[in-house]
């Protein structure tokens, strides 16, 4: 019996050593990769200062603030070192930043790309929504005092230990901007990170290809590697509705999860996601997956062909909406990271929301197929609260009880693009409202309060 405490002590010490070894081996690559990529994109893509990024994006996320970061302006690279691991992200004009995993930088920089030619316009002279010219005219049926109070509240910092860091909010009612506020250092031209709101952009690009007759929702997903096994039964619709059945771990806090293996350790993120095996039959299990969005991006690429790929989202979507600040970043293989790496100004994200508010039509042109928004906002199978459609989040509620939903205080027809750090583009058709919020919040952001207050200002 006297040996038992010693045995227990040895077991505890051994377990502690194993745990510490796991942390030291697995966490630094993830943290260093996130730090390098975040700093690169925030500085070279969004035009932020390195100090601003340190005080917000890196400071609020555990581990990132300890990174030793070096910016090399001569070749537009950023390196981040945490303990034994150094990660590097590179910037390429027109493409944004790419995190390196295994491929050498020289090979990636030599990739042949055909970039779009941005419209040459002075947007300040063009009326909203295609431009940025906005009159001072006030509507009699809007309580602008309530709108201002709601926006001001959303920027308040009440707890220094739990910063909100709201960067921008834009409220659009019946196509008109009724409220707009920016934090110091940001304005209506500031390009901001959308994170997982990029998944909703993939929905739009797929919709365009469906309208062009190049893709079919219920046809098997055109993935060659799946045709020799039971993954051949996965359709494009299954992917869009996150019901593919592919094995996937979206955990952000386990450094060996599929999420981090794809983002940090893979040069070809779609290929990693494609390699996952079936865990469930298609249409049997709902699983939110960043991997699925990157598979969709791969499908877009092979459908439009490489020579058109880098121009496609700009010429067929962004420029038609007046989203001239928008940019999608590719991984090292050249495929857009459709799960996460989309950037645009707050007004441009609002323009994207208007496309869906107006049933896929914009500036007199049909951009998305007729009925596409209805399809997008139909609850996916196997969701417990009717909370997901096709790469957009929904407020529909559970079948038979629509009171059980994400935001019971908001209309049931609300749907939104949702990104890490509390990015939102919410569309509420019954209220003709589009509401955009962008920032860096890791301790929660009271979006419900913001939205409900804005709704109080609208005609009842």
ROVEXVEX-146880 format. One record per residue (C-alpha): y, z, x; residue in one letter; residue number from 1. Coordinates in Angstrom, 1 decimal. Each point is the difference from the previous one (the first is absolute). Layout:
BEGIN
<<Y; Z; X>; a; NUM>
...
END
This chain:
BEGIN
<<0.0; 0.0; 0.0>; x; 1>
<<2.3; 0.7; 2.9>; x; 2>
<<-0.2; -3.6; 1.1>; x; 3>
<<1.1; -1.3; -3.4>; x; 4>
<<3.8; 0.6; 0.5>; x; 5>
<<-0.2; -1.8; 3.4>; x; 6>
<<-1.8; -3.0; -1.6>; x; 7>
<<2.6; -0.1; -2.7>; x; 8>
<<2.8; 0.1; 2.6>; x; 9>
<<-1.7; -2.8; 2.0>; x; 10>
<<-0.3; -2.1; -3.2>; x; 11>
<<3.6; 0.5; -0.9>; x; 12>
<<1.2; -0.8; 3.5>; x; 13>
<<-2.2; -3.1; 0.1>; x; 14>
<<1.3; -1.1; -3.4>; x; 15>
<<3.6; 0.5; 1.1>; x; 16>
<<-0.6; -2.0; 3.2>; x; 17>
<<-1.5; -2.8; -2.0>; x; 18>
<<2.9; 0.1; -2.5>; x; 19>
<<2.6; -0.1; 2.8>; x; 20>
<<-1.8; -2.9; 1.7>; x; 21>
<<0.0; -1.9; -3.3>; x; 22>
<<3.8; 0.6; -0.4>; x; 23>
<<0.8; -1.0; 3.6>; x; 24>
<<-2.1; -3.1; -0.2>; x; 25>
<<0.8; -1.3; -3.5>; x; 26>
<<3.5; 1.1; -0.8>; x; 27>
<<2.1; -1.4; 2.9>; x; 28>
<<-0.8; -3.7; -0.7>; x; 29>
<<0.9; 0.4; -3.6>; x; 30>
<<3.2; 1.9; 0.7>; x; 31>
<<1.1; -2.2; 2.9>; x; 32>
<<-0.7; -3.2; -2.0>; x; 33>
<<2.0; 1.2; -3.0>; x; 34>
<<2.9; 1.1; 2.3>; x; 35>
<<0.2; -3.3; 1.9>; x; 36>
<<-0.3; -2.1; -3.2>; x; 37>
<<2.5; 2.1; -2.0>; x; 38>
<<2.6; 0.1; 2.8>; x; 39>
<<-0.4; -3.7; 0.7>; x; 40>
<<0.5; -1.1; -3.7>; x; 41>
<<2.8; 2.5; -0.7>; x; 42>
<<2.0; -1.0; 3.1>; x; 43>
<<-0.6; -3.8; 0.3>; x; 44>
<<-0.7; -0.9; -3.7>; x; 45>
<<2.2; 2.4; -2.0>; x; 46>
<<2.7; 0.5; 2.6>; x; 47>
<<-0.2; 3.7; 0.2>; x; 48>
<<0.8; 2.1; 3.1>; x; 49>
<<-2.9; 1.6; 1.9>; x; 50>
<<1.5; 3.4; -0.5>; x; 51>
<<0.2; -0.5; -3.8>; x; 52>
<<-3.7; -0.9; 0.0>; x; 53>
<<-0.8; 3.1; 2.1>; x; 54>
<<1.8; 2.2; -2.4>; x; 55>
<<-1.5; -1.4; -3.1>; x; 56>
<<-3.2; -2.0; 0.1>; x; 57>
<<-1.4; 1.6; 3.2>; x; 58>
<<1.3; 3.5; -0.7>; x; 59>
<<-1.4; 0.5; -3.5>; x; 60>
<<-3.6; -1.2; 0.9>; x; 61>
<<-2.0; 2.6; 2.0>; x; 62>
<<-0.9; -1.2; 3.5>; x; 63>
<<2.4; -3.0; 0.2>; x; 64>
<<2.9; 2.0; 1.3>; x; 65>
<<-1.9; 0.8; 3.2>; x; 66>
<<-0.3; -3.6; 0.9>; x; 67>
<<1.6; -1.2; 3.3>; x; 68>
<<1.6; -3.2; -1.1>; x; 69>
<<1.4; -2.8; 2.1>; x; 70>
<<2.0; -2.9; -1.4>; x; 71>
<<0.2; -3.1; 2.2>; x; 72>
<<2.8; -2.2; -1.3>; x; 73>
<<-0.7; -2.7; 2.5>; x; 74>
<<-3.2; -1.0; -1.6>; x; 75>
<<0.3; 1.9; -3.3>; x; 76>
<<-3.0; 2.2; 0.4>; x; 77>
<<-0.4; 3.7; -0.8>; x; 78>
<<-2.6; 2.3; 1.6>; x; 79>
<<-0.9; 3.4; -1.3>; x; 80>
<<-2.1; 2.5; 2.0>; x; 81>
<<-1.7; 3.1; -1.5>; x; 82>
<<-2.2; 2.0; 2.4>; x; 83>
<<-2.3; -2.6; 1.7>; x; 84>
<<0.6; -2.9; -2.4>; x; 85>
<<2.8; -2.6; 0.3>; x; 86>
<<0.5; -2.6; -2.8>; x; 87>
<<2.2; -3.0; 0.1>; x; 88>
<<1.7; -2.0; -2.8>; x; 89>
<<1.8; -3.3; 0.6>; x; 90>
<<2.8; -1.7; -1.9>; x; 91>
<<0.2; -3.7; -0.6>; x; 92>
<<3.0; -1.5; -1.7>; x; 93>
<<-0.8; -1.1; -3.6>; x; 94>
<<-3.3; 1.9; 0.1>; x; 95>
<<1.0; 3.6; 0.5>; x; 96>
<<-2.1; 2.4; 1.9>; x; 97>
<<-3.7; 0.0; 0.8>; x; 98>
<<-2.1; 2.8; 1.3>; x; 99>
<<-2.3; -0.9; 2.9>; x; 100>
<<-3.7; 1.1; -0.2>; x; 101>
<<-2.2; -2.1; 2.3>; x; 102>
<<1.6; -3.4; 0.3>; x; 103>
<<2.4; -0.5; 3.0>; x; 104>
<<3.7; -0.2; -0.8>; x; 105>
<<0.2; -3.5; 1.7>; x; 106>
<<-2.6; -1.4; -2.3>; x; 107>
<<1.9; 1.2; -3.1>; x; 108>
<<3.3; -1.2; 1.2>; x; 109>
<<-1.4; -3.5; 0.6>; x; 110>
<<-1.2; -0.4; -3.6>; x; 111>
<<1.4; -3.1; -1.7>; x; 112>
<<1.9; 0.8; -3.2>; x; 113>
<<2.1; -2.1; -2.3>; x; 114>
<<2.8; 2.3; -1.2>; x; 115>
<<2.0; -0.6; -3.2>; x; 116>
<<3.7; -1.1; 0.2>; x; 117>
<<2.1; 2.7; -1.8>; x; 118>
<<2.5; -1.2; -2.5>; x; 119>
<<3.5; -0.4; 1.5>; x; 120>
<<2.1; 1.7; -2.6>; x; 121>
<<2.7; 2.6; -0.3>; x; 122>
<<-1.6; 2.3; -2.5>; x; 123>
<<3.2; 2.0; -0.4>; x; 124>
<<1.5; -2.9; -1.9>; x; 125>
<<-3.0; -0.7; -2.2>; x; 126>
<<-0.4; 2.1; -3.2>; x; 127>
<<-2.8; 2.5; -0.4>; x; 128>
<<-3.0; -0.3; -0.2>; x; 129>
<<-0.2; -3.1; 2.3>; x; 130>
<<2.9; 1.3; 2.0>; x; 131>
<<1.8; 3.3; 0.7>; x; 132>
<<3.2; -0.6; -1.8>; x; 133>
<<0.3; 2.7; -2.7>; x; 134>
<<3.0; 0.4; -2.3>; x; 135>
<<1.5; 3.4; -0.8>; x; 136>
<<-0.5; -0.5; -3.7>; x; 137>
<<-1.5; 3.0; -1.8>; x; 138>
<<-2.1; -0.2; -3.1>; x; 139>
<<1.0; 2.1; -3.0>; x; 140>
<<-3.6; 0.9; -0.8>; x; 141>
<<-0.8; 1.6; 3.4>; x; 142>
<<0.9; 3.6; 0.9>; x; 143>
<<0.9; -0.6; 3.7>; x; 144>
<<0.8; 3.6; 0.5>; x; 145>
<<-3.7; 0.9; -0.6>; x; 146>
<<-1.1; -2.8; 2.2>; x; 147>
<<2.2; 1.2; 2.9>; x; 148>
<<-1.2; 3.6; -0.4>; x; 149>
<<-3.6; -1.1; 0.0>; x; 150>
<<0.5; -2.0; 3.2>; x; 151>
<<2.0; 2.7; 1.7>; x; 152>
<<-2.8; 2.5; -0.8>; x; 153>
<<-2.6; -2.2; 1.6>; x; 154>
<<1.9; 0.1; 3.3>; x; 155>
<<0.4; 3.8; 0.1>; x; 156>
<<-1.6; 1.9; 2.8>; x; 157>
<<-0.9; 3.4; -1.3>; x; 158>
<<-2.6; 1.1; 2.6>; x; 159>
<<0.4; -0.9; 3.7>; x; 160>
<<-3.7; 0.7; 0.4>; x; 161>
<<-0.9; -2.5; -2.7>; x; 162>
<<2.5; -2.9; 0.4>; x; 163>
<<0.3; -2.7; -2.6>; x; 164>
<<1.6; -2.7; 2.2>; x; 165>
<<0.8; -2.4; -2.9>; x; 166>
<<1.5; -3.1; 1.5>; x; 167>
<<0.7; -2.2; -3.0>; x; 168>
<<-0.2; -0.1; -3.8>; x; 169>
<<0.8; -2.9; -2.2>; x; 170>
<<-0.1; 0.0; -3.8>; x; 171>
<<0.0; -3.3; -1.9>; x; 172>
<<0.3; -0.1; -3.8>; x; 173>
<<-0.3; -3.3; -1.8>; x; 174>
<<0.4; -1.8; 3.3>; x; 175>
<<3.2; 1.8; 0.9>; x; 176>
<<0.4; 2.6; 2.8>; x; 177>
<<1.2; 3.2; -1.8>; x; 178>
<<-0.4; 2.4; 2.9>; x; 179>
<<-0.4; -0.3; 3.8>; x; 180>
<<0.2; 2.5; 2.7>; x; 181>
<<-0.8; 0.0; 3.7>; x; 182>
<<-0.3; 2.7; 2.7>; x; 183>
<<2.3; -0.1; 3.0>; x; 184>
<<-0.9; -2.9; 2.3>; x; 185>
<<-1.5; -2.1; -2.8>; x; 186>
<<1.4; -2.6; -2.4>; x; 187>
<<-1.1; -2.8; -2.3>; x; 188>
<<-0.9; -2.2; 2.9>; x; 189>
<<-2.2; 2.7; 1.7>; x; 190>
<<-3.6; -1.2; 0.4>; x; 191>
<<-2.3; 2.9; -0.9>; x; 192>
<<-3.7; 0.7; 0.3>; x; 193>
<<-2.1; -0.5; -3.2>; x; 194>
<<-3.4; 1.2; 1.3>; x; 195>
<<-2.6; -0.4; -2.8>; x; 196>
<<2.5; -1.8; -2.3>; x; 197>
<<-1.0; -3.0; 2.1>; x; 198>
<<-3.3; 0.1; -2.0>; x; 199>
<<2.0; -1.0; -3.0>; x; 200>
<<1.5; -2.9; 2.0>; x; 201>
<<-3.6; -1.2; 0.6>; x; 202>
<<-0.5; 0.0; -3.8>; x; 203>
<<3.0; -2.4; -0.3>; x; 204>
<<-1.3; -2.3; 2.7>; x; 205>
<<-3.4; -0.1; -1.5>; x; 206>
<<1.6; -0.7; -3.4>; x; 207>
<<1.9; -3.0; 1.5>; x; 208>
<<-3.3; -1.5; 1.3>; x; 209>
<<-1.7; 0.6; -3.3>; x; 210>
<<2.9; -1.9; -1.7>; x; 211>
<<-0.4; -2.8; 2.5>; x; 212>
<<-3.7; -0.2; -0.9>; x; 213>
<<-1.1; 0.9; 3.6>; x; 214>
<<-1.6; 3.3; -1.0>; x; 215>
<<-1.9; 1.2; -3.1>; x; 216>
<<-0.1; 3.7; -1.0>; x; 217>
<<-3.6; 0.1; -1.2>; x; 218>
<<-1.5; -2.2; 2.8>; x; 219>
<<-1.8; 1.6; 2.9>; x; 220>
<<2.4; 1.1; 2.7>; x; 221>
<<0.1; -2.8; 2.6>; x; 222>
<<-1.3; 2.1; 2.9>; x; 223>
<<-2.6; -1.9; 2.0>; x; 224>
<<-1.6; 3.2; 1.5>; x; 225>
<<-0.9; 1.2; -3.5>; x; 226>
<<-1.9; -3.0; -1.2>; x; 227>
<<-3.3; 1.1; 1.5>; x; 228>
<<-0.3; 3.4; -1.7>; x; 229>
<<0.9; 1.8; -3.2>; x; 230>
<<3.7; 0.0; 0.9>; x; 231>
<<0.1; -3.6; -1.2>; x; 232>
<<0.4; 1.5; -3.5>; x; 233>
<<3.4; 1.4; 0.8>; x; 234>
<<2.7; -2.0; -1.8>; x; 235>
<<3.7; -0.3; 0.7>; x; 236>
<<0.6; 2.1; -3.1>; x; 237>
<<-2.2; 2.8; 1.4>; x; 238>
<<2.1; 0.1; 3.1>; x; 239>
<<3.3; 0.0; -1.8>; x; 240>
<<-1.1; 2.8; -2.3>; x; 241>
<<-1.5; 2.1; 2.9>; x; 242>
<<-3.5; -0.3; -1.6>; x; 243>
<<-1.8; -1.9; 2.8>; x; 244>
<<-2.5; 2.7; 0.7>; x; 245>
<<0.5; -0.3; 3.7>; x; 246>
<<-0.5; 3.2; 2.0>; x; 247>
<<3.4; 1.3; 1.0>; x; 248>
<<1.7; 3.2; 1.2>; x; 249>
<<3.7; 0.0; -0.6>; x; 250>
<<0.5; 3.5; 1.5>; x; 251>
<<3.2; 0.3; 2.0>; x; 252>
<<-0.9; 3.3; 1.6>; x; 253>
<<-3.4; -0.8; 1.4>; x; 254>
<<0.6; -2.0; 3.2>; x; 255>
<<-3.4; -1.8; -0.2>; x; 256>
<<0.5; -1.2; -3.6>; x; 257>
<<-0.2; -3.6; -0.9>; x; 258>
<<3.8; 0.1; -0.5>; x; 259>
<<0.7; 0.9; 3.6>; x; 260>
<<-2.8; -2.1; 1.5>; x; 261>
<<1.6; -3.0; -1.7>; x; 262>
<<3.6; 0.8; 0.8>; x; 263>
<<-0.2; 1.4; 3.4>; x; 264>
<<-3.2; -1.3; 1.6>; x; 265>
<<-0.2; -3.5; -1.5>; x; 266>
<<2.0; -3.1; 1.0>; x; 267>
<<-1.4; -1.8; -3.1>; x; 268>
<<0.5; 2.4; -2.8>; x; 269>
<<-1.4; -2.3; -2.7>; x; 270>
<<-3.2; -0.6; 2.1>; x; 271>
<<-0.6; 3.7; 0.2>; x; 272>
<<0.4; 0.4; -3.7>; x; 273>
<<-2.2; -3.0; -0.7>; x; 274>
<<-2.8; 1.5; 2.2>; x; 275>
<<-0.4; 3.0; -2.4>; x; 276>
<<-3.3; 0.0; -2.0>; x; 277>
<<-0.4; 0.6; -3.7>; x; 278>
<<-0.2; 3.6; -1.1>; x; 279>
<<0.2; -0.8; -3.7>; x; 280>
<<-0.6; -3.0; -2.1>; x; 281>
<<3.2; -2.0; -0.6>; x; 282>
<<2.0; 1.2; -3.1>; x; 283>
<<-1.9; 3.3; 0.1>; x; 284>
<<2.3; 2.2; 2.0>; x; 285>
<<3.8; 0.3; 0.5>; x; 286>
<<1.0; 0.5; 3.7>; x; 287>
<<3.7; -0.3; 1.1>; x; 288>
<<-0.3; -1.9; 3.3>; x; 289>
<<2.4; -1.3; 2.6>; x; 290>
<<-2.9; -2.0; 1.3>; x; 291>
<<-0.2; -1.9; -3.3>; x; 292>
<<3.7; -1.0; 0.2>; x; 293>
<<-0.6; -1.4; 3.5>; x; 294>
<<-3.0; -2.0; -1.2>; x; 295>
<<2.3; -1.5; -2.6>; x; 296>
<<2.4; -0.9; 2.8>; x; 297>
<<-2.8; -1.7; 1.8>; x; 298>
<<-0.9; -2.0; -3.1>; x; 299>
<<3.6; -1.1; -0.3>; x; 300>
<<0.0; -1.1; 3.6>; x; 301>
<<-3.1; -2.1; -0.2>; x; 302>
<<1.1; -1.5; -3.4>; x; 303>
<<3.4; -1.2; 1.2>; x; 304>
<<-1.2; -0.9; 3.5>; x; 305>
<<1.4; 1.3; 3.3>; x; 306>
<<2.7; -2.6; 0.3>; x; 307>
<<1.6; 1.1; -3.2>; x; 308>
<<-0.9; 3.7; 0.0>; x; 309>
<<3.0; 1.5; 1.6>; x; 310>
<<2.4; -2.0; -2.2>; x; 311>
<<-1.9; 0.5; -3.3>; x; 312>
<<1.2; 3.5; -1.1>; x; 313>
<<3.6; -0.9; 0.8>; x; 314>
<<0.2; -3.5; -1.4>; x; 315>
<<-2.1; 0.7; -3.1>; x; 316>
<<1.2; 3.6; -0.8>; x; 317>
<<2.7; 1.8; 2.0>; x; 318>
<<2.6; -2.8; 0.3>; x; 319>
<<-0.4; -1.0; -3.7>; x; 320>
<<0.8; 3.6; -0.9>; x; 321>
<<2.9; 0.3; 2.4>; x; 322>
<<-2.0; 2.5; 2.1>; x; 323>
<<1.4; -1.3; 3.2>; x; 324>
<<-0.4; 3.3; 1.9>; x; 325>
<<-3.7; 0.2; -0.8>; x; 326>
<<-2.6; -0.3; 2.9>; x; 327>
<<-3.7; 0.4; 0.2>; x; 328>
<<-1.5; 1.1; 3.3>; x; 329>
<<-3.3; -1.5; 1.3>; x; 330>
<<-2.8; 1.8; 2.0>; x; 331>
<<-1.1; -1.3; 3.4>; x; 332>
<<-2.2; -2.6; -1.7>; x; 333>
<<3.0; -1.5; -1.8>; x; 334>
<<-0.9; 1.2; -3.5>; x; 335>
<<2.7; 1.8; -1.9>; x; 336>
<<-0.8; 3.7; -0.4>; x; 337>
<<0.1; -0.3; -3.8>; x; 338>
<<-0.8; 3.6; -0.5>; x; 339>
<<3.1; 1.5; 1.6>; x; 340>
<<2.3; -2.0; 2.2>; x; 341>
<<2.6; -1.4; -2.4>; x; 342>
<<3.8; 0.6; 0.4>; x; 343>
<<3.0; -0.9; -2.1>; x; 344>
<<3.4; 1.4; -1.0>; x; 345>
<<0.2; 2.3; -3.1>; x; 346>
<<1.6; -2.9; -1.9>; x; 347>
<<-2.7; -2.4; 1.0>; x; 348>
<<-2.7; 2.5; -1.1>; x; 349>
<<1.9; 0.1; -3.3>; x; 350>
<<-0.1; -3.8; -0.2>; x; 351>
<<-3.8; 0.2; 0.4>; x; 352>
<<-0.1; 2.5; -2.9>; x; 353>
<<2.1; -2.3; -2.1>; x; 354>
<<-2.6; -2.8; 0.5>; x; 355>
<<-2.6; 2.2; -1.7>; x; 356>
<<2.4; 1.3; -2.6>; x; 357>
<<0.7; -3.6; -1.0>; x; 358>
<<-3.6; -0.9; -0.4>; x; 359>
<<-0.2; -2.0; 3.2>; x; 360>
<<3.1; -2.1; -0.6>; x; 361>
<<3.1; 0.1; 2.2>; x; 362>
<<3.2; -2.0; 0.2>; x; 363>
<<-1.3; -2.4; -2.6>; x; 364>
<<-3.3; -0.7; 1.8>; x; 365>
<<-3.5; 1.3; -0.6>; x; 366>
<<-1.2; 1.5; 3.2>; x; 367>
<<-3.2; 1.8; -1.3>; x; 368>
<<-2.5; -1.4; -2.5>; x; 369>
<<0.7; 0.5; -3.7>; x; 370>
<<-1.8; 3.3; -0.9>; x; 371>
<<-0.3; 1.1; 3.6>; x; 372>
<<2.1; 3.2; -0.5>; x; 373>
<<-2.1; 0.8; -3.1>; x; 374>
<<-3.1; -0.4; 2.2>; x; 375>
<<1.6; 2.1; 2.8>; x; 376>
<<0.8; 2.9; -2.4>; x; 377>
<<-3.4; 0.1; -1.7>; x; 378>
<<-1.8; 3.2; 1.1>; x; 379>
<<-2.8; -0.7; 2.5>; x; 380>
<<-3.5; 1.0; -0.9>; x; 381>
<<-1.2; 3.5; 1.0>; x; 382>
<<3.5; 1.6; 0.3>; x; 383>
<<0.2; 3.4; -1.6>; x; 384>
<<3.6; -0.1; -1.1>; x; 385>
<<0.5; -3.8; -0.3>; x; 386>
<<2.0; 0.5; 3.1>; x; 387>
<<-0.6; -3.3; 1.8>; x; 388>
<<0.2; -3.7; -0.9>; x; 389>
<<-0.1; -2.8; 2.6>; x; 390>
<<1.7; 1.4; 3.1>; x; 391>
<<2.6; 1.8; -2.1>; x; 392>
<<-0.1; 3.6; -1.3>; x; 393>
<<0.1; 0.6; -3.8>; x; 394>
<<1.1; 2.7; -2.4>; x; 395>
<<-2.3; -1.1; -2.8>; x; 396>
<<-2.1; 3.1; -0.3>; x; 397>
<<-3.7; 0.5; -0.6>; x; 398>
<<-1.9; -1.9; -2.6>; x; 399>
<<0.3; 1.8; -3.3>; x; 400>
<<2.7; 2.4; 1.3>; x; 401>
<<3.0; -1.6; 1.4>; x; 402>
<<1.6; 3.4; 0.5>; x; 403>
<<-2.2; 0.5; 3.1>; x; 404>
<<2.0; -2.1; 2.4>; x; 405>
<<1.8; 0.2; 3.3>; x; 406>
<<3.5; 0.5; -1.4>; x; 407>
<<-0.3; 1.2; -3.6>; x; 408>
<<3.8; 0.4; -0.2>; x; 409>
<<0.4; -3.7; 0.5>; x; 410>
<<-0.8; -2.9; -2.3>; x; 411>
<<-3.6; -1.1; 0.0>; x; 412>
<<0.9; -3.6; 0.9>; x; 413>
<<1.5; 1.1; 3.4>; x; 414>
<<-1.6; -1.5; 3.0>; x; 415>
<<0.9; 0.1; 3.7>; x; 416>
<<-0.5; -1.0; 3.6>; x; 417>
<<-0.7; 3.2; 1.9>; x; 418>
<<0.3; 0.5; 3.8>; x; 419>
<<-0.6; 2.8; 2.5>; x; 420>
<<2.9; 2.4; 0.5>; x; 421>
<<0.9; -0.4; -3.7>; x; 422>
<<1.1; -3.6; -0.2>; x; 423>
<<0.3; -1.2; -3.6>; x; 424>
<<0.8; -3.2; -1.9>; x; 425>
<<-0.5; 1.1; -3.7>; x; 426>
<<0.2; -2.5; -2.9>; x; 427>
<<0.4; 1.3; -3.5>; x; 428>
<<-0.1; -3.0; -2.4>; x; 429>
<<0.7; 1.9; -3.2>; x; 430>
<<3.3; 1.3; 1.6>; x; 431>
<<0.8; -3.2; 1.9>; x; 432>
<<0.3; 2.1; 3.2>; x; 433>
<<-0.9; -0.5; 3.6>; x; 434>
<<0.4; 3.1; 2.3>; x; 435>
<<-0.4; -0.1; 3.8>; x; 436>
<<-0.2; 3.0; 2.3>; x; 437>
<<-0.5; -0.3; 3.7>; x; 438>
<<-0.1; 2.8; 2.6>; x; 439>
<<-2.2; 2.2; 2.2>; x; 440>
<<-1.4; 2.9; -2.0>; x; 441>
<<-3.1; 1.9; 1.0>; x; 442>
<<0.5; 3.0; -2.2>; x; 443>
<<0.2; -1.8; -3.3>; x; 444>
<<2.9; -1.7; -1.8>; x; 445>
<<0.8; 0.7; -3.6>; x; 446>
<<-0.1; -3.6; -1.2>; x; 447>
<<-0.7; 1.2; -3.6>; x; 448>
<<3.3; 1.9; -0.1>; x; 449>
<<1.9; -3.0; 1.4>; x; 450>
<<-1.6; -2.4; -2.5>; x; 451>
<<0.4; 2.2; -3.1>; x; 452>
<<3.6; 0.7; 0.8>; x; 453>
<<0.8; -3.7; 0.4>; x; 454>
<<-1.7; -0.7; -3.3>; x; 455>
<<2.3; 2.5; -1.7>; x; 456>
<<2.9; -2.1; 1.1>; x; 457>
<<-1.3; -3.1; -1.8>; x; 458>
<<0.4; -1.0; -3.7>; x; 459>
<<-2.5; 2.1; -2.0>; x; 460>
END
